[in-house]
């Protein structure tokens, strides 16, 4: 063996006793709180295998094909090749297949991605969904925006109520507010707007007031 000063110290003085050390500090007026040292075992077969175990974790990696990483009572994660990953924890889960597929949940938030065509992100108060290039939808507590091909539909919440509009590009559009409604053909070639007692029409893109 090899002489080491730390081992010589333990050989001559013995291993420290936690209770005795705590009592010594307390006798000097200190407030003492001690934490147990986690047992740790770690070994490596370089560069292919890594293994670590302790009271807190349990990890194994076999490069580059497999990995498992566990924190007791908190999370567990697996890798299969560098491309597939799955993780579960007290806050949720996640599954990834790089670089195309991603899915998971964290608390009340979820996501699903199938790149580059499909994206869906949701929570308790909002959701965003994209199916490129034909469908786009974004909704939250304030309103909604949705595009399907060459159409658009939108909603917006106001203190007076909900207003909405629909567009069929580029031919016509119409909508409604809490106090009135409107419509347009070719965005002003012909149209009509009524808001409370106010109203106007459009003819050949010229606005004509009908009432105040």
Secondary structure, 3 states (H helix, E strand, C coil): CCCCHHHHHHHHHCCCCHHHHHHHHHHCCCCCCCCCCCCEEEEEECCCEEEEEECCEEEEEECCCEEEEEECCCEEEEEECCCEEEEEECCEEEEEECCCEEEEEECCEEEEEECCCEEEEECCCCEEEEECCCEEEEEECCEEEEEECCEEEEEEEECCEEEEEEEECCCEEEEEECCEEEEEECCCCEEEEEECCEEEEEECCEEEEEEC
